[in-house]
């Protein structure tokens, strides 16, 4: 079987899906990290008024987390926390969190999902907003971790003089994290047939 014969998914057989699953799984796994690194590279270039571009900001965030001996989940999350800026600027936190959710621990996922609101503590009030908007999450067990993330690995990562590590330092960590079985409920893991 080189391809399935159906053109509507509801016409597929067990054999069709057993045939398709490893093809997709092998392909998805083989290009996932490269695709994510490409998405990060899309942040390279315009500084948009900052002293560094968003690519450097992302690398600097991950560098600071790595040098502070954070977990691999948090380091990779720091690297990718703004990866969705180029395709989901109005909800980049949610989009980046969705990319990470199947692979990282609950706390790292929660931090990325909410960092946009928490980061607002540093500037919302200058734009007519509520700098304390993050307080709506004050009863979350991840509240303090998100406050810390923004203080240590986000708001201070616009420094052109910081000794930022290159992307190659983080590639093995990304490959480790994204090689994990998906935690998405109800969907069979890609690596099993």
C-alpha positions as CSV (number, residue, x, y, z in Angstrom):
1,X,0.0,0.0,0.0
2,X,1.7,3.3,-1.1
3,X,-1.3,5.4,-0.2
4,X,-4.8,5.0,1.0
5,X,-7.7,4.9,-1.4
6,X,-10.1,7.0,0.6
7,X,-10.8,10.7,0.1
8,X,-13.1,11.0,3.2
9,X,-11.6,10.1,6.6
10,X,-14.7,8.2,7.6
11,X,-14.1,5.8,4.7
12,X,-10.7,4.7,6.0
13,X,-10.1,1.3,7.4
14,X,-8.0,0.1,10.3
15,X,-5.4,-1.0,7.8
16,X,-5.4,2.5,6.2
17,X,-4.7,4.1,9.6
18,X,-2.1,1.6,10.6
19,X,-0.4,2.4,7.3
20,X,-0.7,6.2,7.8
21,X,0.3,6.5,11.4
22,X,4.0,5.6,11.2
23,X,4.4,7.7,8.0
24,X,3.1,10.8,9.8
25,X,4.9,10.0,13.1
26,X,8.2,9.6,11.4
27,X,7.8,12.7,9.4
28,X,6.5,14.8,12.3
29,X,9.2,13.7,14.6
30,X,12.0,14.2,12.0
31,X,11.1,17.8,11.3
32,X,9.5,19.2,14.5
33,X,12.6,20.7,16.1
34,X,13.9,22.0,12.8
35,X,10.5,23.6,12.2
36,X,10.5,25.2,15.6
37,X,14.0,26.5,15.1
38,X,12.9,28.0,11.8
39,X,10.0,29.6,13.6
40,X,12.4,31.1,16.1
41,X,14.6,32.4,13.2
42,X,11.5,34.2,11.9
43,X,11.9,36.5,14.9
44,X,15.3,37.5,13.7
45,X,15.8,40.9,12.2
46,X,13.6,43.9,13.0
47,X,14.2,45.2,16.6
48,X,10.8,46.9,16.6
49,X,12.3,49.7,18.8
50,X,14.0,47.4,21.2
51,X,17.8,47.1,21.5
52,X,17.7,43.4,20.4
53,X,15.4,41.5,18.1
54,X,12.9,38.9,19.4
55,X,15.2,36.1,18.3
56,X,18.0,37.4,20.5
57,X,15.4,38.0,23.3
58,X,14.4,34.4,23.1
59,X,18.0,33.1,23.2
60,X,18.8,35.4,26.0
61,X,15.8,34.2,28.0
62,X,16.9,30.5,27.5
63,X,20.5,31.4,28.3
64,X,19.6,33.0,31.6
65,X,17.4,30.0,32.5
66,X,20.1,27.5,31.6
67,X,22.7,29.5,33.6
68,X,20.4,29.5,36.6
69,X,20.1,25.7,36.5
70,X,16.4,25.6,35.7
71,X,14.8,22.4,34.5
72,X,15.1,21.4,30.8
73,X,11.4,22.0,30.5
74,X,11.7,25.6,31.7
75,X,14.8,26.3,29.5
76,X,13.1,25.1,26.4
77,X,9.9,27.0,27.4
78,X,12.0,30.1,27.9
79,X,13.5,29.7,24.4
80,X,10.0,29.3,22.8
81,X,7.9,31.5,25.0
82,X,7.6,34.2,22.2
83,X,7.9,31.8,19.2
84,X,4.3,32.6,18.1
85,X,4.9,36.3,17.8
86,X,5.3,36.0,14.1
87,X,2.0,34.2,13.4
88,X,-0.2,34.9,16.5
89,X,0.8,38.4,17.7
90,X,-2.5,39.0,19.6
91,X,-2.4,35.7,21.5
92,X,1.3,34.6,21.3
93,X,1.3,33.3,24.8
94,X,-1.6,30.8,24.1
95,X,-0.2,29.7,20.8
96,X,3.3,29.1,22.2
97,X,1.8,27.3,25.2
98,X,-0.2,25.1,22.8
99,X,3.0,24.1,21.0
100,X,4.7,23.1,24.3
101,X,1.7,21.5,26.1
102,X,2.2,17.9,24.9
103,X,5.9,17.8,25.9
104,X,6.7,20.0,29.0
105,X,5.6,19.8,32.6
106,X,2.4,21.5,33.8
107,X,4.2,24.5,35.4
108,X,6.3,25.4,32.4
109,X,3.2,25.2,30.2
110,X,1.2,27.4,32.6
111,X,4.0,30.0,32.7
112,X,4.2,30.3,28.9
113,X,0.4,30.4,28.6
114,X,0.2,33.3,31.1
115,X,3.5,35.1,30.7
116,X,1.9,37.8,28.5
117,X,-0.4,39.0,31.3
118,X,2.3,38.6,33.9
119,X,4.9,40.5,31.8
120,X,2.3,43.4,31.6
121,X,3.2,44.2,35.2
122,X,6.3,46.0,33.8
123,X,4.5,48.2,31.3
124,X,0.7,47.9,31.1
125,X,0.3,51.0,33.4
126,X,2.3,53.1,30.9
127,X,-0.2,52.2,28.2
128,X,-3.4,52.9,30.2
129,X,-3.8,49.3,31.4
130,X,-3.7,47.6,34.7
131,X,-0.2,46.5,35.7
132,X,-1.8,44.2,38.3
133,X,-3.9,42.2,35.8
134,X,-1.8,39.2,36.8
135,X,-3.6,39.2,40.1
136,X,-6.6,37.4,38.5
137,X,-4.3,34.3,38.8
138,X,-3.1,34.9,42.3
139,X,-4.6,31.6,43.6
140,X,-2.8,29.5,41.0
141,X,-0.1,27.2,42.3
142,X,2.1,28.5,39.4
143,X,1.6,32.2,40.2
144,X,4.9,32.8,41.9
145,X,6.8,30.7,39.3
146,X,5.3,32.9,36.5
147,X,6.2,36.1,38.4
148,X,9.7,34.8,38.8
149,X,9.9,33.7,35.1
150,X,9.0,37.2,33.9
151,X,11.4,38.9,36.4
152,X,14.4,36.6,35.7
153,X,13.8,35.4,32.1
154,X,11.7,37.8,30.2
155,X,11.6,41.5,31.2
156,X,15.4,41.6,31.5
157,X,16.2,39.9,28.2
158,X,16.6,42.9,26.0
159,X,20.3,43.5,26.7
160,X,22.6,43.7,23.7
161,X,25.6,43.4,26.0
162,X,24.6,40.1,27.5
163,X,26.7,37.1,26.6
164,X,23.8,35.2,24.9
165,X,24.3,31.6,23.9
166,X,23.7,30.5,20.3
167,X,20.8,28.4,19.2
168,X,23.1,25.4,18.8
169,X,23.4,25.2,22.6
170,X,19.7,24.6,22.9
171,X,19.1,22.2,20.0
172,X,19.9,19.0,22.0
173,X,17.6,20.1,24.8
174,X,14.8,20.8,22.2
175,X,15.4,17.4,20.6
176,X,15.1,15.7,24.1
177,X,11.9,17.5,25.1
178,X,10.2,17.1,21.7
179,X,11.1,13.4,21.5
180,X,8.9,12.7,24.5
181,X,5.6,10.9,24.0
182,X,2.7,13.4,23.7
183,X,0.6,14.1,26.7
184,X,-2.5,15.1,24.6
185,X,-5.4,13.2,26.1
186,X,-7.5,11.0,23.8
187,X,-5.0,10.9,20.9
188,X,-2.9,7.7,20.6
189,X,0.8,8.4,20.8
190,X,2.5,8.7,17.4
191,X,5.2,6.2,18.2
192,X,2.8,3.2,18.6
193,X,0.8,1.5,15.9
